[in-house]
Amino acid sequence: MAYVISDACVSCGTCAGECPVGAISQGDVQYEINADACIDCGTCSASCPTGAISQG
């Protein structure tokens, strides 16, 4: 199951830089994870300073 980003996201971009497959990009309001590209590695969740990323 792919990871998801909650409303706690402050759009810092840390997660996007850490994603090994480039599945994270800036959306209209906050960063978003492309579920089809996500490999469920958890690197984004571990790097998020606000804890906004969890396994969906």
All heavy atoms as atom14 arrays in JSON, in Angstrom:
{
  "sequence": "MAYVISDACVSCGTCAGECPVGAISQGDVQYEINADACIDCGTCSASCPTGAISQG",
  "atom14_mask": [
    [1, 1, 1, 1, 1, 1, 1, 1, 0, 0, 0, 0, 0, 0],
    [1, 1, 1, 1, 1, 0, 0, 0, 0, 0, 0, 0, 0, 0],
    [1, 1, 1, 1, 1, 1, 1, 1, 1, 1, 1, 1, 0, 0],
    [1, 1, 1, 1, 1, 1, 1, 0, 0, 0, 0, 0, 0, 0],
    [1, 1, 1, 1, 1, 1, 1, 1, 0, 0, 0, 0, 0, 0],
    [1, 1, 1, 1, 1, 1, 0, 0, 0, 0, 0, 0, 0, 0],
    [1, 1, 1, 1, 1, 1, 1, 1, 0, 0, 0, 0, 0, 0],
    [1, 1, 1, 1, 1, 0, 0, 0, 0, 0, 0, 0, 0, 0],
    [1, 1, 1, 1, 1, 1, 0, 0, 0, 0, 0, 0, 0, 0],
    [1, 1, 1, 1, 1, 1, 1, 0, 0, 0, 0, 0, 0, 0],
    [1, 1, 1, 1, 1, 1, 0, 0, 0, 0, 0, 0, 0, 0],
    [1, 1, 1, 1, 1, 1, 0, 0, 0, 0, 0, 0, 0, 0],
    [1, 1, 1, 1, 0, 0, 0, 0, 0, 0, 0, 0, 0, 0],
    [1, 1, 1, 1, 1, 1, 1, 0, 0, 0, 0, 0, 0, 0],
    [1, 1, 1, 1, 1, 1, 0, 0, 0, 0, 0, 0, 0, 0],
    [1, 1, 1, 1, 1, 0, 0, 0, 0, 0, 0, 0, 0, 0],
    [1, 1, 1, 1, 0, 0, 0, 0, 0, 0, 0, 0, 0, 0],
    [1, 1, 1, 1, 1, 1, 1, 1, 1, 0, 0, 0, 0, 0],
    [1, 1, 1, 1, 1, 1, 0, 0, 0, 0, 0, 0, 0, 0],
    [1, 1, 1, 1, 1, 1, 1, 0, 0, 0, 0, 0, 0, 0],
    [1, 1, 1, 1, 1, 1, 1, 0, 0, 0, 0, 0, 0, 0],
    [1, 1, 1, 1, 0, 0, 0, 0, 0, 0, 0, 0, 0, 0],
    [1, 1, 1, 1, 1, 0, 0, 0, 0, 0, 0, 0, 0, 0],
    [1, 1, 1, 1, 1, 1, 1, 1, 0, 0, 0, 0, 0, 0],
    [1, 1, 1, 1, 1, 1, 0, 0, 0, 0, 0, 0, 0, 0],
    [1, 1, 1, 1, 1, 1, 1, 1, 1, 0, 0, 0, 0, 0],
    [1, 1, 1, 1, 0, 0, 0, 0, 0, 0, 0, 0, 0, 0],
    [1, 1, 1, 1, 1, 1, 1, 1, 0, 0, 0, 0, 0, 0],
    [1, 1, 1, 1, 1, 1, 1, 0, 0, 0, 0, 0, 0, 0],
    [1, 1, 1, 1, 1, 1, 1, 1, 1, 0, 0, 0, 0, 0],
    [1, 1, 1, 1, 1, 1, 1, 1, 1, 1, 1, 1, 0, 0],
    [1, 1, 1, 1, 1, 1, 1, 1, 1, 0, 0, 0, 0, 0],
    [1, 1, 1, 1, 1, 1, 1, 1, 0, 0, 0, 0, 0, 0],
    [1, 1, 1, 1, 1, 1, 1, 1, 0, 0, 0, 0, 0, 0],
    [1, 1, 1, 1, 1, 0, 0, 0, 0, 0, 0, 0, 0, 0],
    [1, 1, 1, 1, 1, 1, 1, 1, 0, 0, 0, 0, 0, 0],
    [1, 1, 1, 1, 1, 0, 0, 0, 0, 0, 0, 0, 0, 0],
    [1, 1, 1, 1, 1, 1, 0, 0, 0, 0, 0, 0, 0, 0],
    [1, 1, 1, 1, 1, 1, 1, 1, 0, 0, 0, 0, 0, 0],
    [1, 1, 1, 1, 1, 1, 1, 1, 0, 0, 0, 0, 0, 0],
    [1, 1, 1, 1, 1, 1, 0, 0, 0, 0, 0, 0, 0, 0],
    [1, 1, 1, 1, 0, 0, 0, 0, 0, 0, 0, 0, 0, 0],
    [1, 1, 1, 1, 1, 1, 1, 0, 0, 0, 0, 0, 0, 0],
    [1, 1, 1, 1, 1, 1, 0, 0, 0, 0, 0, 0, 0, 0],
    [1, 1, 1, 1, 1, 1, 0, 0, 0, 0, 0, 0, 0, 0],
    [1, 1, 1, 1, 1, 0, 0, 0, 0, 0, 0, 0, 0, 0],
    [1, 1, 1, 1, 1, 1, 0, 0, 0, 0, 0, 0, 0, 0],
    [1, 1, 1, 1, 1, 1, 0, 0, 0, 0, 0, 0, 0, 0],
    [1, 1, 1, 1, 1, 1, 1, 0, 0, 0, 0, 0, 0, 0],
    [1, 1, 1, 1, 1, 1, 1, 0, 0, 0, 0, 0, 0, 0],
    [1, 1, 1, 1, 0, 0, 0, 0, 0, 0, 0, 0, 0, 0],
    [1, 1, 1, 1, 1, 0, 0, 0, 0, 0, 0, 0, 0, 0],
    [1, 1, 1, 1, 1, 1, 1, 1, 0, 0, 0, 0, 0, 0],
    [1, 1, 1, 1, 1, 1, 0, 0, 0, 0, 0, 0, 0, 0],
    [1, 1, 1, 1, 1, 1, 1, 1, 1, 0, 0, 0, 0, 0],
    [1, 1, 1, 1, 0, 0, 0, 0, 0, 0, 0, 0, 0, 0]
  ],
  "atom14_positions": [
    [[0.85, -1.17, 0.0], [0.0, 0.0, 0.0], [0.9, 1.24, 0.0], [1.83, 1.34, 0.8], [-0.89, -0.03, 1.24], [-1.85, 1.13, 1.31], [-3.04, 0.93, 2.65], [-4.25, -0.09, 1.84], [0.0, 0.0, 0.0], [0.0, 0.0, 0.0], [0.0, 0.0, 0.0], [0.0, 0.0, 0.0], [0.0, 0.0, 0.0], [0.0, 0.0, 0.0]],
    [[0.62, 2.17, -0.87], [1.44, 3.37, -1.02], [1.33, 4.28, 0.19], [0.35, 4.24, 0.94], [1.0, 4.12, -2.27], [0.0, 0.0, 0.0], [0.0, 0.0, 0.0], [0.0, 0.0, 0.0], [0.0, 0.0, 0.0], [0.0, 0.0, 0.0], [0.0, 0.0, 0.0], [0.0, 0.0, 0.0], [0.0, 0.0, 0.0], [0.0, 0.0, 0.0]],
    [[2.33, 5.1, 0.36], [2.32, 6.1, 1.43], [1.47, 7.29, 1.0], [1.3, 7.54, -0.2], [3.75, 6.53, 1.74], [4.47, 5.55, 2.62], [4.93, 4.33, 2.13], [4.65, 5.8, 3.98], [5.56, 3.41, 2.95], [5.29, 4.89, 4.81], [5.73, 3.7, 4.29], [6.34, 2.79, 5.11], [0.0, 0.0, 0.0], [0.0, 0.0, 0.0]],
    [[0.94, 8.02, 1.97], [0.12, 9.21, 1.7], [0.61, 10.36, 2.57], [1.18, 10.15, 3.64], [-1.38, 8.95, 1.96], [-1.94, 7.94, 0.97], [-1.62, 8.48, 3.38], [0.0, 0.0, 0.0], [0.0, 0.0, 0.0], [0.0, 0.0, 0.0], [0.0, 0.0, 0.0], [0.0, 0.0, 0.0], [0.0, 0.0, 0.0], [0.0, 0.0, 0.0]],
    [[0.36, 11.56, 2.1], [0.76, 12.76, 2.82], [-0.49, 13.45, 3.37], [-1.43, 13.73, 2.62], [1.55, 13.72, 1.9], [2.78, 13.01, 1.35], [1.93, 14.99, 2.64], [3.59, 13.82, 0.35], [0.0, 0.0, 0.0], [0.0, 0.0, 0.0], [0.0, 0.0, 0.0], [0.0, 0.0, 0.0], [0.0, 0.0, 0.0], [0.0, 0.0, 0.0]],
    [[-0.5, 13.72, 4.67], [-1.66, 14.33, 5.32], [-1.6, 15.86, 5.25], [-0.63, 16.45, 4.76], [-1.72, 13.9, 6.79], [-0.71, 14.57, 7.54], [0.0, 0.0, 0.0], [0.0, 0.0, 0.0], [0.0, 0.0, 0.0], [0.0, 0.0, 0.0], [0.0, 0.0, 0.0], [0.0, 0.0, 0.0], [0.0, 0.0, 0.0], [0.0, 0.0, 0.0]],
    [[-2.62, 16.49, 5.81], [-2.7, 17.95, 5.85], [-1.63, 18.57, 6.74], [-1.47, 19.79, 6.75], [-4.08, 18.39, 6.33], [-5.17, 18.08, 5.31], [-4.84, 17.88, 4.12], [-6.35, 18.05, 5.69], [0.0, 0.0, 0.0], [0.0, 0.0, 0.0], [0.0, 0.0, 0.0], [0.0, 0.0, 0.0], [0.0, 0.0, 0.0], [0.0, 0.0, 0.0]],
    [[-0.91, 17.76, 7.5], [0.17, 18.28, 8.34], [1.39, 18.7, 7.51], [2.32, 19.3, 8.03], [0.57, 17.23, 9.38], [0.0, 0.0, 0.0], [0.0, 0.0, 0.0], [0.0, 0.0, 0.0], [0.0, 0.0, 0.0], [0.0, 0.0, 0.0], [0.0, 0.0, 0.0], [0.0, 0.0, 0.0], [0.0, 0.0, 0.0], [0.0, 0.0, 0.0]],
    [[1.38, 18.39, 6.22], [2.48, 18.75, 5.31], [2.66, 20.26, 5.26], [1.69, 21.0, 5.1], [2.19, 18.21, 3.91], [3.39, 18.68, 2.65], [0.0, 0.0, 0.0], [0.0, 0.0, 0.0], [0.0, 0.0, 0.0], [0.0, 0.0, 0.0], [0.0, 0.0, 0.0], [0.0, 0.0, 0.0], [0.0, 0.0, 0.0], [0.0, 0.0, 0.0]],
    [[3.91, 20.71, 5.41], [4.23, 22.13, 5.33], [4.96, 22.48, 4.03], [5.52, 23.56, 3.89], [5.05, 22.6, 6.56], [4.22, 22.48, 7.83], [6.35, 21.83, 6.68], [0.0, 0.0, 0.0], [0.0, 0.0, 0.0], [0.0, 0.0, 0.0], [0.0, 0.0, 0.0], [0.0, 0.0, 0.0], [0.0, 0.0, 0.0], [0.0, 0.0, 0.0]],
    [[4.94, 21.56, 3.07], [5.54, 21.74, 1.75], [7.02, 22.12, 1.8], [7.49, 22.96, 1.03], [4.76, 22.78, 0.95], [3.44, 22.32, 0.7], [0.0, 0.0, 0.0], [0.0, 0.0, 0.0], [0.0, 0.0, 0.0], [0.0, 0.0, 0.0], [0.0, 0.0, 0.0], [0.0, 0.0, 0.0], [0.0, 0.0, 0.0], [0.0, 0.0, 0.0]],
    [[7.77, 21.47, 2.68], [9.21, 21.76, 2.79], [10.01, 21.09, 1.67], [11.1, 21.53, 1.35], [9.74, 21.35, 4.15], [9.78, 19.56, 4.44], [0.0, 0.0, 0.0], [0.0, 0.0, 0.0], [0.0, 0.0, 0.0], [0.0, 0.0, 0.0], [0.0, 0.0, 0.0], [0.0, 0.0, 0.0], [0.0, 0.0, 0.0], [0.0, 0.0, 0.0]],
    [[9.48, 20.0, 1.1], [10.15, 19.32, 0.0], [11.17, 18.27, 0.4], [11.77, 17.65, -0.48], [0.0, 0.0, 0.0], [0.0, 0.0, 0.0], [0.0, 0.0, 0.0], [0.0, 0.0, 0.0], [0.0, 0.0, 0.0], [0.0, 0.0, 0.0], [0.0, 0.0, 0.0], [0.0, 0.0, 0.0], [0.0, 0.0, 0.0], [0.0, 0.0, 0.0]],
    [[11.38, 18.07, 1.67], [12.36, 17.09, 2.13], [12.05, 15.71, 1.57], [12.95, 15.01, 1.09], [12.41, 17.04, 3.66], [12.75, 18.33, 4.15], [13.42, 16.02, 4.15], [0.0, 0.0, 0.0], [0.0, 0.0, 0.0], [0.0, 0.0, 0.0], [0.0, 0.0, 0.0], [0.0, 0.0, 0.0], [0.0, 0.0, 0.0], [0.0, 0.0, 0.0]],
    [[10.81, 15.31, 1.62], [10.42, 13.98, 1.16], [10.71, 13.76, -0.32], [11.18, 12.7, -0.72], [8.94, 13.73, 1.45], [7.82, 14.92, 0.68], [0.0, 0.0, 0.0], [0.0, 0.0, 0.0], [0.0, 0.0, 0.0], [0.0, 0.0, 0.0], [0.0, 0.0, 0.0], [0.0, 0.0, 0.0], [0.0, 0.0, 0.0], [0.0, 0.0, 0.0]],
    [[10.45, 14.77, -1.13], [10.66, 14.65, -2.57], [12.13, 14.39, -2.88], [12.46, 13.59, -3.76], [10.18, 15.9, -3.28], [0.0, 0.0, 0.0], [0.0, 0.0, 0.0], [0.0, 0.0, 0.0], [0.0, 0.0, 0.0], [0.0, 0.0, 0.0], [0.0, 0.0, 0.0], [0.0, 0.0, 0.0], [0.0, 0.0, 0.0], [0.0, 0.0, 0.0]],
    [[13.01, 15.04, -2.15], [14.43, 14.86, -2.36], [14.94, 13.5, -1.9], [15.96, 13.02, -2.39], [0.0, 0.0, 0.0], [0.0, 0.0, 0.0], [0.0, 0.0, 0.0], [0.0, 0.0, 0.0], [0.0, 0.0, 0.0], [0.0, 0.0, 0.0], [0.0, 0.0, 0.0], [0.0, 0.0, 0.0], [0.0, 0.0, 0.0], [0.0, 0.0, 0.0]],
    [[14.24, 12.88, -0.98], [14.64, 11.58, -0.45], [14.06, 10.39, -1.21], [14.57, 9.28, -1.1], [14.23, 11.47, 1.02], [14.96, 12.45, 1.94], [16.45, 12.16, 2.02], [16.84, 10.99, 2.05], [17.23, 13.14, 2.04], [0.0, 0.0, 0.0], [0.0, 0.0, 0.0], [0.0, 0.0, 0.0], [0.0, 0.0, 0.0], [0.0, 0.0, 0.0]],
    [[13.0, 10.58, -1.96], [12.34, 9.47, -2.65], [13.23, 8.89, -3.75], [13.61, 9.6, -4.69], [11.02, 9.93, -3.27], [10.13, 8.6, -4.12], [0.0, 0.0, 0.0], [0.0, 0.0, 0.0], [0.0, 0.0, 0.0], [0.0, 0.0, 0.0], [0.0, 0.0, 0.0], [0.0, 0.0, 0.0], [0.0, 0.0, 0.0], [0.0, 0.0, 0.0]],
    [[13.59, 7.61, -3.65], [14.51, 7.01, -4.62], [13.92, 6.81, -6.02], [14.67, 6.59, -6.97], [14.88, 5.67, -3.99], [13.71, 5.33, -3.13], [13.2, 6.65, -2.61], [0.0, 0.0, 0.0], [0.0, 0.0, 0.0], [0.0, 0.0, 0.0], [0.0, 0.0, 0.0], [0.0, 0.0, 0.0], [0.0, 0.0, 0.0], [0.0, 0.0, 0.0]],
    [[12.6, 6.88, -6.14], [11.98, 6.67, -7.45], [11.28, 7.91, -7.98], [10.6, 7.86, -9.01], [11.0, 5.46, -7.42], [11.75, 4.16, -7.17], [9.9, 5.67, -6.4], [0.0, 0.0, 0.0], [0.0, 0.0, 0.0], [0.0, 0.0, 0.0], [0.0, 0.0, 0.0], [0.0, 0.0, 0.0], [0.0, 0.0, 0.0], [0.0, 0.0, 0.0]],
    [[11.4, 9.03, -7.3], [10.79, 10.28, -7.78], [9.28, 10.26, -7.77], [8.65, 10.9, -8.63], [0.0, 0.0, 0.0], [0.0, 0.0, 0.0], [0.0, 0.0, 0.0], [0.0, 0.0, 0.0], [0.0, 0.0, 0.0], [0.0, 0.0, 0.0], [0.0, 0.0, 0.0], [0.0, 0.0, 0.0], [0.0, 0.0, 0.0], [0.0, 0.0, 0.0]],
    [[8.68, 9.58, -6.82], [7.21, 9.45, -6.78], [6.52, 10.63, -6.1], [5.3, 10.67, -6.05], [6.82, 8.16, -6.05], [0.0, 0.0, 0.0], [0.0, 0.0, 0.0], [0.0, 0.0, 0.0], [0.0, 0.0, 0.0], [0.0, 0.0, 0.0], [0.0, 0.0, 0.0], [0.0, 0.0, 0.0], [0.0, 0.0, 0.0], [0.0, 0.0, 0.0]],
    [[7.28, 11.58, -5.58], [6.7, 12.7, -4.84], [6.93, 14.0, -5.6], [8.03, 14.3, -6.04], [7.31, 12.79, -3.43], [7.14, 11.46, -2.71], [6.67, 13.93, -2.64], [7.85, 11.39, -1.37], [0.0, 0.0, 0.0], [0.0, 0.0, 0.0], [0.0, 0.0, 0.0], [0.0, 0.0, 0.0], [0.0, 0.0, 0.0], [0.0, 0.0, 0.0]],
    [[5.85, 14.79, -5.73], [5.94, 16.07, -6.42], [5.05, 17.09, -5.74], [4.14, 16.75, -4.99], [5.54, 15.92, -7.89], [4.19, 15.48, -7.98], [0.0, 0.0, 0.0], [0.0, 0.0, 0.0], [0.0, 0.0, 0.0], [0.0, 0.0, 0.0], [0.0, 0.0, 0.0], [0.0, 0.0, 0.0], [0.0, 0.0, 0.0], [0.0, 0.0, 0.0]],
    [[5.31, 18.36, -6.02], [4.51, 19.44, -5.45], [3.14, 19.45, -6.1], [3.02, 19.49, -7.32], [5.2, 20.79, -5.68], [4.41, 21.99, -5.22], [4.25, 22.05, -3.7], [5.2, 21.95, -2.97], [3.03, 22.21, -3.24], [0.0, 0.0, 0.0], [0.0, 0.0, 0.0], [0.0, 0.0, 0.0], [0.0, 0.0, 0.0], [0.0, 0.0, 0.0]],
    [[2.1, 19.38, -5.3], [0.73, 19.46, -5.8], [0.22, 20.88, -5.68], [1.0, 21.8, -5.42], [0.0, 0.0, 0.0], [0.0, 0.0, 0.0], [0.0, 0.0, 0.0], [0.0, 0.0, 0.0], [0.0, 0.0, 0.0], [0.0, 0.0, 0.0], [0.0, 0.0, 0.0], [0.0, 0.0, 0.0], [0.0, 0.0, 0.0], [0.0, 0.0, 0.0]],
    [[-1.07, 21.08, -5.85], [-1.66, 22.41, -5.78], [-1.55, 23.01, -4.38], [-1.3, 24.19, -4.21], [-3.13, 22.38, -6.19], [-3.3, 22.09, -7.67], [-2.36, 22.37, -8.45], [-4.38, 21.58, -8.05], [0.0, 0.0, 0.0], [0.0, 0.0, 0.0], [0.0, 0.0, 0.0], [0.0, 0.0, 0.0], [0.0, 0.0, 0.0], [0.0, 0.0, 0.0]],
    [[-1.73, 22.17, -3.36], [-1.75, 22.65, -1.98], [-0.52, 22.17, -1.19], [0.03, 22.9, -0.39], [-3.04, 22.2, -1.26], [-3.05, 22.62, 0.19], [-4.26, 22.71, -1.99], [0.0, 0.0, 0.0], [0.0, 0.0, 0.0], [0.0, 0.0, 0.0], [0.0, 0.0, 0.0], [0.0, 0.0, 0.0], [0.0, 0.0, 0.0], [0.0, 0.0, 0.0]],
    [[-0.12, 20.93, -1.41], [1.0, 20.33, -0.68], [1.63, 19.27, -1.57], [1.18, 19.04, -2.68], [0.51, 19.71, 0.62], [-0.45, 18.54, 0.39], [-1.16, 18.09, 1.65], [-1.43, 18.9, 2.51], [-1.44, 16.82, 1.75], [0.0, 0.0, 0.0], [0.0, 0.0, 0.0], [0.0, 0.0, 0.0], [0.0, 0.0, 0.0], [0.0, 0.0, 0.0]],
    [[2.66, 18.64, -1.07], [3.29, 17.57, -1.84], [2.36, 16.37, -1.93], [1.53, 16.15, -1.06], [4.64, 17.17, -1.22], [5.74, 18.1, -1.66], [5.9, 19.34, -1.07], [6.6, 17.74, -2.69], [6.89, 20.21, -1.5], [7.6, 18.6, -3.12], [7.73, 19.84, -2.52], [8.72, 20.69, -2.96], [0.0, 0.0, 0.0], [0.0, 0.0, 0.0]],
    [[2.51, 15.61, -3.02], [1.66, 14.45, -3.27], [2.53, 13.26, -3.67], [3.58, 13.44, -4.28], [0.67, 14.75, -4.39], [-0.26, 15.9, -4.08], [-1.13, 16.3, -5.27], [-0.84, 15.87, -6.42], [-2.09, 17.04, -5.05], [0.0, 0.0, 0.0], [0.0, 0.0, 0.0], [0.0, 0.0, 0.0], [0.0, 0.0, 0.0], [0.0, 0.0, 0.0]],
    [[2.07, 12.07, -3.34], [2.77, 10.85, -3.7], [2.0, 10.12, -4.8], [0.81, 9.87, -4.66], [2.94, 9.92, -2.48], [3.77, 10.62, -1.4], [3.58, 8.59, -2.9], [3.88, 9.84, -0.1], [0.0, 0.0, 0.0], [0.0, 0.0, 0.0], [0.0, 0.0, 0.0], [0.0, 0.0, 0.0], [0.0, 0.0, 0.0], [0.0, 0.0, 0.0]],
    [[2.69, 9.8, -5.89], [2.09, 9.04, -6.98], [2.05, 7.58, -6.53], [3.08, 6.91, -6.46], [2.93, 9.21, -8.25], [2.41, 8.39, -9.41], [1.7, 7.4, -9.24], [2.77, 8.8, -10.6], [0.0, 0.0, 0.0], [0.0, 0.0, 0.0], [0.0, 0.0, 0.0], [0.0, 0.0, 0.0], [0.0, 0.0, 0.0], [0.0, 0.0, 0.0]],
    [[0.86, 7.09, -6.22], [0.7, 5.73, -5.7], [1.19, 4.66, -6.67], [1.66, 3.6, -6.25], [-0.77, 5.48, -5.33], [0.0, 0.0, 0.0], [0.0, 0.0, 0.0], [0.0, 0.0, 0.0], [0.0, 0.0, 0.0], [0.0, 0.0, 0.0], [0.0, 0.0, 0.0], [0.0, 0.0, 0.0], [0.0, 0.0, 0.0], [0.0, 0.0, 0.0]],
    [[1.12, 4.93, -7.96], [1.55, 3.95, -8.96], [3.08, 3.84, -9.0], [3.61, 2.78, -9.35], [1.02, 4.31, -10.34], [-0.49, 4.18, -10.44], [-1.06, 3.33, -9.72], [-1.11, 4.92, -11.23], [0.0, 0.0, 0.0], [0.0, 0.0, 0.0], [0.0, 0.0, 0.0], [0.0, 0.0, 0.0], [0.0, 0.0, 0.0], [0.0, 0.0, 0.0]],
    [[3.77, 4.91, -8.65], [5.23, 4.91, -8.69], [5.85, 4.55, -7.34], [6.99, 4.1, -7.28], [5.74, 6.27, -9.14], [0.0, 0.0, 0.0], [0.0, 0.0, 0.0], [0.0, 0.0, 0.0], [0.0, 0.0, 0.0], [0.0, 0.0, 0.0], [0.0, 0.0, 0.0], [0.0, 0.0, 0.0], [0.0, 0.0, 0.0], [0.0, 0.0, 0.0]],
    [[5.11, 4.73, -6.26], [5.61, 4.47, -4.9], [5.98, 3.0, -4.73], [5.21, 2.11, -5.1], [4.55, 4.86, -3.87], [5.0, 4.56, -2.15], [0.0, 0.0, 0.0], [0.0, 0.0, 0.0], [0.0, 0.0, 0.0], [0.0, 0.0, 0.0], [0.0, 0.0, 0.0], [0.0, 0.0, 0.0], [0.0, 0.0, 0.0], [0.0, 0.0, 0.0]],
    [[7.18, 2.75, -4.17], [7.63, 1.37, -3.96], [7.54, 0.96, -2.48], [8.09, -0.06, -2.07], [9.07, 1.16, -4.48], [10.05, 2.1, -3.77], [9.12, 1.33, -6.0], [11.52, 1.81, -4.07], [0.0, 0.0, 0.0], [0.0, 0.0, 0.0], [0.0, 0.0, 0.0], [0.0, 0.0, 0.0], [0.0, 0.0, 0.0], [0.0, 0.0, 0.0]],
    [[6.85, 1.76, -1.68], [6.6, 1.45, -0.26], [7.87, 1.27, 0.56], [7.91, 0.44, 1.47], [5.72, 0.2, -0.11], [4.38, 0.33, -0.8], [3.82, 1.44, -0.77], [3.89, -0.66, -1.36], [0.0, 0.0, 0.0], [0.0, 0.0, 0.0], [0.0, 0.0, 0.0], [0.0, 0.0, 0.0], [0.0, 0.0, 0.0], [0.0, 0.0, 0.0]],
    [[8.9, 2.05, 0.28], [10.16, 1.89, 1.01], [10.16, 2.61, 2.36], [10.92, 2.26, 3.24], [11.33, 2.37, 0.16], [11.37, 4.15, -0.15], [0.0, 0.0, 0.0], [0.0, 0.0, 0.0], [0.0, 0.0, 0.0], [0.0, 0.0, 0.0], [0.0, 0.0, 0.0], [0.0, 0.0, 0.0], [0.0, 0.0, 0.0], [0.0, 0.0, 0.0]],
    [[9.33, 3.65, 2.51], [9.23, 4.36, 3.77], [10.25, 5.46, 3.98], [10.25, 6.11, 5.02], [0.0, 0.0, 0.0], [0.0, 0.0, 0.0], [0.0, 0.0, 0.0], [0.0, 0.0, 0.0], [0.0, 0.0, 0.0], [0.0, 0.0, 0.0], [0.0, 0.0, 0.0], [0.0, 0.0, 0.0], [0.0, 0.0, 0.0], [0.0, 0.0, 0.0]],
    [[11.11, 5.69, 3.01], [12.13, 6.73, 3.14], [11.5, 8.1, 3.33], [11.96, 8.89, 4.14], [13.05, 6.74, 1.9], [13.64, 5.46, 1.76], [14.14, 7.79, 2.04], [0.0, 0.0, 0.0], [0.0, 0.0, 0.0], [0.0, 0.0, 0.0], [0.0, 0.0, 0.0], [0.0, 0.0, 0.0], [0.0, 0.0, 0.0], [0.0, 0.0, 0.0]],
    [[10.43, 8.38, 2.65], [9.76, 9.67, 2.76], [9.22, 9.88, 4.17], [9.37, 10.95, 4.76], [8.64, 9.8, 1.74], [7.37, 8.51, 1.84], [0.0, 0.0, 0.0], [0.0, 0.0, 0.0], [0.0, 0.0, 0.0], [0.0, 0.0, 0.0], [0.0, 0.0, 0.0], [0.0, 0.0, 0.0], [0.0, 0.0, 0.0], [0.0, 0.0, 0.0]],
    [[8.6, 8.86, 4.71], [8.02, 8.95, 6.05], [9.1, 9.2, 7.1], [8.92, 10.03, 8.0], [7.27, 7.65, 6.37], [6.7, 7.7, 7.65], [0.0, 0.0, 0.0], [0.0, 0.0, 0.0], [0.0, 0.0, 0.0], [0.0, 0.0, 0.0], [0.0, 0.0, 0.0], [0.0, 0.0, 0.0], [0.0, 0.0, 0.0], [0.0, 0.0, 0.0]],
    [[10.21, 8.52, 6.97], [11.31, 8.68, 7.92], [11.95, 10.06, 7.83], [12.47, 10.57, 8.82], [12.36, 7.6, 7.68], [0.0, 0.0, 0.0], [0.0, 0.0, 0.0], [0.0, 0.0, 0.0], [0.0, 0.0, 0.0], [0.0, 0.0, 0.0], [0.0, 0.0, 0.0], [0.0, 0.0, 0.0], [0.0, 0.0, 0.0], [0.0, 0.0, 0.0]],
    [[11.89, 10.69, 6.67], [12.54, 11.99, 6.49], [11.63, 13.18, 6.78], [12.11, 14.3, 6.92], [13.07, 12.11, 5.06], [12.01, 12.21, 4.13], [0.0, 0.0, 0.0], [0.0, 0.0, 0.0], [0.0, 0.0, 0.0], [0.0, 0.0, 0.0], [0.0, 0.0, 0.0], [0.0, 0.0, 0.0], [0.0, 0.0, 0.0], [0.0, 0.0, 0.0]],
    [[10.33, 12.97, 6.91], [9.38, 14.06, 7.08], [9.5, 14.7, 8.48], [9.28, 14.03, 9.49], [7.95, 13.57, 6.87], [6.71, 14.89, 7.04], [0.0, 0.0, 0.0], [0.0, 0.0, 0.0], [0.0, 0.0, 0.0], [0.0, 0.0, 0.0], [0.0, 0.0, 0.0], [0.0, 0.0, 0.0], [0.0, 0.0, 0.0], [0.0, 0.0, 0.0]],
    [[9.83, 15.99, 8.54], [10.01, 16.63, 9.84], [8.72, 16.86, 10.62], [8.76, 17.06, 11.83], [10.67, 17.98, 9.48], [10.24, 18.25, 8.09], [10.12, 16.9, 7.43], [0.0, 0.0, 0.0], [0.0, 0.0, 0.0], [0.0, 0.0, 0.0], [0.0, 0.0, 0.0], [0.0, 0.0, 0.0], [0.0, 0.0, 0.0], [0.0, 0.0, 0.0]],
    [[7.57, 16.78, 9.94], [6.3, 17.0, 10.64], [5.52, 15.71, 10.87], [4.43, 15.73, 11.43], [5.4, 17.99, 9.88], [5.08, 17.44, 8.6], [6.08, 19.34, 9.71], [0.0, 0.0, 0.0], [0.0, 0.0, 0.0], [0.0, 0.0, 0.0], [0.0, 0.0, 0.0], [0.0, 0.0, 0.0], [0.0, 0.0, 0.0], [0.0, 0.0, 0.0]],
    [[6.04, 14.59, 10.38], [5.34, 13.32, 10.54], [4.06, 13.23, 9.72], [3.13, 12.53, 10.07], [0.0, 0.0, 0.0], [0.0, 0.0, 0.0], [0.0, 0.0, 0.0], [0.0, 0.0, 0.0], [0.0, 0.0, 0.0], [0.0, 0.0, 0.0], [0.0, 0.0, 0.0], [0.0, 0.0, 0.0], [0.0, 0.0, 0.0], [0.0, 0.0, 0.0]],
    [[4.04, 13.95, 8.59], [2.84, 14.05, 7.77], [2.65, 12.87, 6.82], [1.63, 12.76, 6.15], [2.86, 15.33, 6.96], [0.0, 0.0, 0.0], [0.0, 0.0, 0.0], [0.0, 0.0, 0.0], [0.0, 0.0, 0.0], [0.0, 0.0, 0.0], [0.0, 0.0, 0.0], [0.0, 0.0, 0.0], [0.0, 0.0, 0.0], [0.0, 0.0, 0.0]],
    [[3.61, 11.95, 6.76], [3.55, 10.86, 5.8], [3.37, 9.53, 6.53], [4.12, 9.2, 7.44], [4.81, 10.82, 4.91], [5.02, 12.18, 4.24], [4.7, 9.7, 3.89], [6.32, 12.29, 3.48], [0.0, 0.0, 0.0], [0.0, 0.0, 0.0], [0.0, 0.0, 0.0], [0.0, 0.0, 0.0], [0.0, 0.0, 0.0], [0.0, 0.0, 0.0]],
    [[2.37, 8.78, 6.07], [2.11, 7.46, 6.67], [1.67, 6.5, 5.59], [1.3, 6.9, 4.49], [1.04, 7.56, 7.75], [-0.18, 8.01, 7.2], [0.0, 0.0, 0.0], [0.0, 0.0, 0.0], [0.0, 0.0, 0.0], [0.0, 0.0, 0.0], [0.0, 0.0, 0.0], [0.0, 0.0, 0.0], [0.0, 0.0, 0.0], [0.0, 0.0, 0.0]],
    [[1.71, 5.25, 5.92], [1.29, 4.23, 4.95], [-0.23, 4.25, 4.88], [-0.91, 4.16, 5.89], [1.81, 2.87, 5.33], [1.85, 1.92, 4.16], [2.76, 0.73, 4.44], [2.99, 0.38, 5.59], [3.28, 0.13, 3.4], [0.0, 0.0, 0.0], [0.0, 0.0, 0.0], [0.0, 0.0, 0.0], [0.0, 0.0, 0.0], [0.0, 0.0, 0.0]],
    [[-0.73, 4.43, 3.65], [-2.17, 4.58, 3.44], [-2.86, 3.3, 3.49], [-3.95, 3.03, 3.64], [0.0, 0.0, 0.0], [0.0, 0.0, 0.0], [0.0, 0.0, 0.0], [0.0, 0.0, 0.0], [0.0, 0.0, 0.0], [0.0, 0.0, 0.0], [0.0, 0.0, 0.0], [0.0, 0.0, 0.0], [0.0, 0.0, 0.0], [0.0, 0.0, 0.0]]
  ]
}
